Amino acid sequence: MVLSNKIVVFLFAFWLLLSAFFGCSVRDRSNIFDPKSGIDTLNMRLYLRSADSVITLQWYNTYDVSIKGYHLYRRAEGETNFSGLAILPPGQTLFGDSSVQYDHSYAYYLTLIGESGESPPTPVLQTTPGPGKIWLLDRWNEYILKFSYDLRFALQTHYAIWIPQALAMDRRHHTGVLTYPAYHYAELFDLRTGELYDELTAVRYPYACAYEPLSRMYWLTDSSGALYRFSADNIRAPQLLDNRLGKPVALAFDENGNAFVLDARTKQIVVYDAQGQRSTTIAQYQGQRFNRLIDLKAAPDKRFVYFIDEQPQGNALYRFSVLTDSLNWVCTLQGMEIVRPSPLDQTLFVAINLDEQAKILQLSARGARLNSWQGFKYITDFAINPVNGNLVIADKVLHQLVHLYPDGRILGRFNKAPYPYKVYIE
């Protein structure tokens, strides 16, 4: 026992001796401005707010130190080294870089400027700017994500209250409508912040929705058999337009504000004028009634409306001309489930799903095959960027969202979506 006490006393005395000897030279290891502190990366992140024609960055200073400002560095695509982009005052936490080009990669980091020098850098943030923001509805996690152009960053997460079905957007006034048929509910929200504006509970099964810019009205179907419309100022009192439908599941508008409604139960397209009055129906082609209508989409110029009819010999694609009030067959393809007219020319894009192998085909206006994109398992939806023709494709089997250039090169990929369902480009 005596020996043990002596060992303890000796060790304690030795520690005091070392402390006295090195005390004047031991550095504060938490001093981020000390180059010998051992800190090589700031525990502080840059965040991306947007990445269109202006890359907007935001940050939060988590260090309780006195600073003179921030130094933001950038490296553009093709450059080897980072260079100083801006020196900012200590109270600023937001910066917009407008000297960028579409489809060029940019990397950034930030440092703190102190009295004695500059801190180590934050982790590097890299992004590729481009036109449009990408929205994804996920049916498993029940959330709605808004992504940057390159899919690297989720700019916003809007948490759904149930399984989402459809999204409609008034881009000019920054509002959106989401439908939840299983929850008997729809909501109006802010596209920029995700803030909930108002709720719609008067419709039994809110299903398809679309915004009509001429009347500035949202149109919405009740999948139990009705059609409504309402303004963003009066969502709680929707106007009932028709309650004689079977199962309306898709909506599209032509250039005159006429609405085309796909009724899956009665197997016809019901057409309404701009005032919401039923005007005509499209129920057959050359005397043959439709078998099972599965998709409906208006061309970007709204002069044509396309739809697909599932038939035993293959799925048939039809085009209705608004100018001539005529219906034409385009082509028949096995597994064709989705049609999206190109916003850049007269070509068409269709999704083909066959036995765990899916692809996108580009067709001429007459239905001839022009190009294809493969490597998918089951395509639930895809969208075409109206500015540059890029494709954004949702694959529920691969659990991913893929952004492709028109030549097939991959611009971005998000592979953490359990059930990517619908895609929209704002």
ChimeraX attribute file (.defattr): number of C-alpha atoms within 10 A of each C-alpha:
attribute: neighborCount
match mode: 1-to-1
recipient: residues
	/A:1	5
	/A:2	6
	/A:3	7
	/A:4	9
	/A:5	9
	/A:6	11
	/A:7	11
	/A:8	11
	/A:9	10
	/A:10	12
	/A:11	11
	/A:12	11
	/A:13	12
	/A:14	12
	/A:15	11
	/A:16	12
	/A:17	12
	/A:18	10
	/A:19	13
	/A:20	10
	/A:21	11
	/A:22	10
	/A:23	11
	/A:24	8
	/A:25	8
	/A:26	9
	/A:27	12
	/A:28	10
	/A:29	12
	/A:30	10
	/A:31	14
	/A:32	22
	/A:33	18
	/A:34	17
	/A:35	14
	/A:36	12
	/A:37	13
	/A:38	12
	/A:39	17
	/A:40	14
	/A:41	14
	/A:42	18
	/A:43	13
	/A:44	16
	/A:45	18
	/A:46	19
	/A:47	15
	/A:48	20
	/A:49	19
	/A:50	23
	/A:51	27
	/A:52	20
	/A:53	17
	/A:54	18
	/A:55	20
	/A:56	16
	/A:57	19
	/A:58	15
	/A:59	16
	/A:60	12
	/A:61	16
	/A:62	10
	/A:63	12
	/A:64	6
	/A:65	11
	/A:66	11
	/A:67	18
	/A:68	16
	/A:69	18
	/A:70	22
	/A:71	20
	/A:72	21
	/A:73	19
	/A:74	21
	/A:75	18
	/A:76	18
	/A:77	13
	/A:78	9
	/A:79	10
	/A:80	8
	/A:81	9
	/A:82	14
	/A:83	13
	/A:84	13
	/A:85	15
	/A:86	14
	/A:87	16
	/A:88	17
	/A:89	13
	/A:90	15
	/A:91	11
	/A:92	12
	/A:93	14
	/A:94	15
	/A:95	16
	/A:96	14
	/A:97	14
	/A:98	12
	/A:99	8
	/A:100	18
	/A:101	16
	/A:102	14
	/A:103	17
	/A:104	13
	/A:105	16
	/A:106	19
	/A:107	15
	/A:108	22
	/A:109	21
	/A:110	26
	/A:111	20
	/A:112	26
	/A:113	21
	/A:114	16
	/A:115	10
	/A:116	9
	/A:117	13
	/A:118	19
	/A:119	23
	/A:120	20
	/A:121	21
	/A:122	20
	/A:123	17
	/A:124	14
	/A:125	17
	/A:126	17
	/A:127	21
	/A:128	24
	/A:129	22
	/A:130	21
	/A:131	18
	/A:132	19
	/A:133	19
	/A:134	22
	/A:135	22
	/A:136	23
	/A:137	27
	/A:138	24
	/A:139	20
	/A:140	14
	/A:141	15
	/A:142	18
	/A:143	19
	/A:144	23
	/A:145	21
	/A:146	23
	/A:147	22
	/A:148	26
	/A:149	26
	/A:150	23
	/A:151	22
	/A:152	17
	/A:153	19
	/A:154	18
	/A:155	20
	/A:156	18
	/A:157	15
	/A:158	18
	/A:159	13
	/A:160	18
	/A:161	13
	/A:162	18
	/A:163	18
	/A:164	26
	/A:165	20
	/A:166	23
	/A:167	25
	/A:168	20
	/A:169	23
	/A:170	20
	/A:171	12
	/A:172	7
	/A:173	11
	/A:174	13
	/A:175	19
	/A:176	23
	/A:177	28
	/A:178	26
	/A:179	28
	/A:180	21
	/A:181	23
	/A:182	14
	/A:183	15
	/A:184	17
	/A:185	21
	/A:186	29
	/A:187	21
	/A:188	23
	/A:189	21
	/A:190	17
	/A:191	20
	/A:192	12
	/A:193	12
	/A:194	18
	/A:195	12
	/A:196	15
	/A:197	15
	/A:198	15
	/A:199	15
	/A:200	20
	/A:201	15
	/A:202	14
	/A:203	23
	/A:204	18
	/A:205	22
	/A:206	30
	/A:207	29
	/A:208	26
	/A:209	27
	/A:210	24
	/A:211	24
	/A:212	23
	/A:213	13
	/A:214	10
	/A:215	11
	/A:216	13
	/A:217	17
	/A:218	22
	/A:219	25
	/A:220	32
	/A:221	33
	/A:222	25
	/A:223	23
	/A:224	20
	/A:225	18
	/A:226	21
	/A:227	27
	/A:228	20
	/A:229	21
	/A:230	18
	/A:231	16
	/A:232	18
	/A:233	11
	/A:234	12
	/A:235	22
	/A:236	17
	/A:237	15
	/A:238	18
	/A:239	16
	/A:240	15
	/A:241	18
	/A:242	16
	/A:243	13
	/A:244	10
	/A:245	20
	/A:246	18
	/A:247	20
	/A:248	26
	/A:249	24
	/A:250	23
	/A:251	26
	/A:252	24
	/A:253	27
	/A:254	22
	/A:255	17
	/A:256	13
	/A:257	18
	/A:258	21
	/A:259	25
	/A:260	24
	/A:261	25
	/A:262	30
	/A:263	24
	/A:264	20
	/A:265	16
	/A:266	17
	/A:267	21
	/A:268	22
	/A:269	24
	/A:270	20
	/A:271	21
	/A:272	20
	/A:273	16
	/A:274	16
	/A:275	11
	/A:276	19
	/A:277	13
	/A:278	16
	/A:279	11
	/A:280	12
	/A:281	14
	/A:282	18
	/A:283	17
	/A:284	14
	/A:285	12
	/A:286	8
	/A:287	7
	/A:288	8
	/A:289	13
	/A:290	19
	/A:291	17
	/A:292	18
	/A:293	24
	/A:294	19
	/A:295	21
	/A:296	23
	/A:297	23
	/A:298	22
	/A:299	21
	/A:300	18
	/A:301	13
	/A:302	17
	/A:303	16
	/A:304	22
	/A:305	22
	/A:306	24
	/A:307	22
	/A:308	25
	/A:309	23
	/A:310	21
	/A:311	15
	/A:312	10
	/A:313	9
	/A:314	14
	/A:315	22
	/A:316	22
	/A:317	24
	/A:318	19
	/A:319	20
	/A:320	18
	/A:321	16
	/A:322	16
	/A:323	9
	/A:324	9
	/A:325	8
	/A:326	11
	/A:327	18
	/A:328	14
	/A:329	17
	/A:330	17
	/A:331	17
	/A:332	18
	/A:333	16
	/A:334	15
	/A:335	18
	/A:336	25
	/A:337	23
	/A:338	23
	/A:339	26
	/A:340	23
	/A:341	24
	/A:342	20
	/A:343	17
	/A:344	14
	/A:345	11
	/A:346	12
	/A:347	18
	/A:348	22
	/A:349	24
	/A:350	22
	/A:351	23
	/A:352	23
	/A:353	20
	/A:354	12
	/A:355	8
	/A:356	10
	/A:357	13
	/A:358	20
	/A:359	19
	/A:360	23
	/A:361	20
	/A:362	21
	/A:363	21
	/A:364	16
	/A:365	15
	/A:366	13
	/A:367	17
	/A:368	14
	/A:369	14
	/A:370	12
	/A:371	14
	/A:372	15
	/A:373	16
	/A:374	12
	/A:375	10
	/A:376	21
	/A:377	19
	/A:378	21
	/A:379	27
	/A:380	19
	/A:381	23
	/A:382	25
	/A:383	22
	/A:384	23
	/A:385	21
	/A:386	16
	/A:387	11
	/A:388	13
	/A:389	16
	/A:390	19
	/A:391	22
	/A:392	26
	/A:393	25
	/A:394	29
	/A:395	24
	/A:396	21
	/A:397	15
	/A:398	18
	/A:399	18
	/A:400	19
	/A:401	26
	/A:402	19
	/A:403	25
	/A:404	20
	/A:405	16
	/A:406	14
	/A:407	10
	/A:408	14
	/A:409	10
	/A:410	15
	/A:411	18
	/A:412	18
	/A:413	16
	/A:414	17
	/A:415	14
	/A:416	11
	/A:417	22
	/A:418	17
	/A:419	22
	/A:420	29
	/A:421	24
	/A:422	23
	/A:423	22
	/A:424	21
	/A:425	19
	/A:426	15
